[in-house]
């Protein structure tokens, strides 16, 4: 069903109506786009989302709106049974490897017919082209605690590399950090830095997942998703680095309230699993996330990729605002001169009804 949905997504998007004038854009960017990761690099936007299959894909466009009609390109396919299936939560980071800068594509995957064997894996690009080619590099794991682990991400502080991920401990799906000797190897044990403790993190299931680093001036944050993704109350929380050892739990302070959550008035539910990107001219910060357009939405392909600009509070913390409705036209990122090729994309969302 997932692959049928993805196929329908491509087919409908390619039959695009006339472009919207005025340099505006309406969400969503696709008809199916859970767990999005979006970057602007060297003149192009790159977008990857969960496939839930045995392959990983990438979309590319010189304009943000162009991602709506760009075709997904398969960058990798897997047949090894131990990691063949259920591919989700892609992220790609440009990092220094033994042979110079390379793109490292992190994702979760496991075995067929179950979600109980999910682990984190990474691909390595042959050069600095985000479209690849890519080769499988490694499974990333802590040999002392080689357990179910998902949503791998990269944190960099003072030139050191750290791996962020989510794993279960008892009834809690929690956040962990571990040191890295290179982009695919942990060289120390995992450390628990956050677990669900507030009521808004314990709706449906006790969940902290999807950790993503956010940097601003001399501050470092980890933005994460909280509560069960099948509920409309899936939301974003924040950890703030206090300046101590990143591997010490005492160096991370959790904000007591969600930073980004459902907006019934705007018809946006379960906003979460986010990433960050900058405008083409580097002057604006944007958040990319997935959400449902119904309170009855779940963890399925109907979640769509959405974007919006965010600002900073006087204390240096991020202000994501409220998720914008699908009917609202937002200004394009600064330096993006494109147009929206499909402003009425929401009409196609009834395909799953």
Secondary structure as GFF3:
##gff-version 3
##sequence-region A 1 353
A	DSSP	alpha_helix	2	14	.	.	.	ID=ss1
A	DSSP	beta_strand	24	25	.	.	.	ID=ss2
A	DSSP	beta_strand	37	41	.	.	.	ID=ss3
A	DSSP	beta_strand	44	48	.	.	.	ID=ss4
A	DSSP	beta_strand	55	61	.	.	.	ID=ss5
A	DSSP	three_ten_helix	65	68	.	.	.	ID=ss6
A	DSSP	beta_strand	73	77	.	.	.	ID=ss7
A	DSSP	three_ten_helix	81	83	.	.	.	ID=ss8
A	DSSP	beta_strand	85	97	.	.	.	ID=ss9
A	DSSP	beta_strand	100	110	.	.	.	ID=ss10
A	DSSP	beta_strand	119	125	.	.	.	ID=ss11
A	DSSP	beta_strand	134	140	.	.	.	ID=ss12
A	DSSP	beta_strand	150	157	.	.	.	ID=ss13
A	DSSP	beta_strand	160	169	.	.	.	ID=ss14
A	DSSP	beta_strand	172	182	.	.	.	ID=ss15
A	DSSP	beta_strand	185	186	.	.	.	ID=ss16
A	DSSP	beta_strand	191	194	.	.	.	ID=ss17
A	DSSP	three_ten_helix	199	201	.	.	.	ID=ss18
A	DSSP	beta_strand	206	216	.	.	.	ID=ss19
A	DSSP	beta_strand	219	226	.	.	.	ID=ss20
A	DSSP	beta_strand	235	241	.	.	.	ID=ss21
A	DSSP	three_ten_helix	249	251	.	.	.	ID=ss22
A	DSSP	beta_strand	252	254	.	.	.	ID=ss23
A	DSSP	beta_strand	269	278	.	.	.	ID=ss24
A	DSSP	beta_strand	285	292	.	.	.	ID=ss25
A	DSSP	beta_strand	304	312	.	.	.	ID=ss26
A	DSSP	beta_strand	318	319	.	.	.	ID=ss27
A	DSSP	beta_strand	330	331	.	.	.	ID=ss28
A	DSSP	three_ten_helix	345	352	.	.	.	ID=ss29
###
